[in-house]
């Protein structure tokens, strides 16, 4: 009895097939927090206004000053979440 080879693109052993890729692969990674501030900083429609003012300072200026401590907090959070992970992503 002879067996024929599977069609191209199909595996002979179903256990060797990789799971389907797509939205199931989307997951949170701590390093993504580092992308948050550059994204906010390059979207001027988020902060391009004078109101509300804070101690007489327009929103544009105090929002930019607020971004600095938020960036520090994101950097510290990424460091704490990844300090036990080696370069290959293993703990």
C-alpha positions in Angstrom: 0.0 0.0 0.0 1.4 3.4 -1.0 0.7 6.7 0.5 0.8 9.9 -1.4 2.5 13.1 -0.2 0.3 15.8 1.2 -0.5 18.7 -1.1 1.9 21.6 -1.0 1.3 23.9 2.0 -0.1 21.1 4.1 1.8 19.1 6.7 1.8 15.4 6.8 1.5 15.4 10.6 -1.3 17.6 12.0 0.7 18.1 15.2 3.4 19.9 13.3 1.0 22.6 12.0 1.4 26.0 13.6 -1.6 27.6 15.2 -3.4 30.2 13.0 -1.9 33.7 13.4 -4.0 36.7 13.8 -5.6 38.7 16.6 -5.0 35.8 19.1 -1.3 36.8 19.0 -1.9 40.3 20.2 -0.8 40.7 23.8 0.6 43.3 26.1 4.3 43.7 26.3 5.8 46.1 28.8 8.1 47.6 26.2 5.0 49.0 24.5 4.7 51.5 27.3 7.8 53.2 25.8 5.9 53.9 22.6 3.1 55.8 24.5 4.8 59.1 24.9 6.3 59.6 21.4 2.8 58.8 20.1 1.2 61.4 22.3 3.9 64.0 21.5 3.5 63.7 17.7 -0.3 64.1 17.7 -0.7 67.9 18.2 -4.5 67.8 18.0 -4.5 66.3 21.5 -2.9 69.3 23.1 -3.2 72.2 20.6 -5.4 74.6 22.7 -5.0 77.3 25.3 -7.8 76.2 27.6 -7.9 74.9 30.3 -5.2 77.0 31.9 -3.2 75.9 35.0 -1.9 78.8 37.2 -2.2 81.1 34.1 -0.2 78.7 31.9 -2.0 77.5 28.7 -2.8 73.8 28.3 -0.2 73.4 25.5 2.7 74.2 27.9 1.5 72.4 31.1 0.6 69.3 29.1 4.1 69.2 27.6 5.5 69.5 31.1 3.2 66.7 32.4 4.5 64.4 29.7 8.0 64.4 31.3 7.0 62.7 34.6 4.6 60.4 32.8 7.6 59.3 30.6 9.7 58.7 33.7 6.9 56.6 35.2 6.6 54.5 32.0 10.4 53.9 31.9 10.5 52.9 35.5 7.5 50.5 35.0 9.1 48.9 32.0 12.3 48.4 33.9 10.6 46.8 36.9 8.5 44.6 34.7 11.4 43.4 32.6 14.4 43.3 35.0 14.2 39.5 35.5 13.9 38.8 31.8 17.1 38.0 29.8 17.7 39.0 26.2 15.9 36.0 24.8 12.7 36.9 26.8 13.2 34.0 29.2 13.0 34.5 33.0 
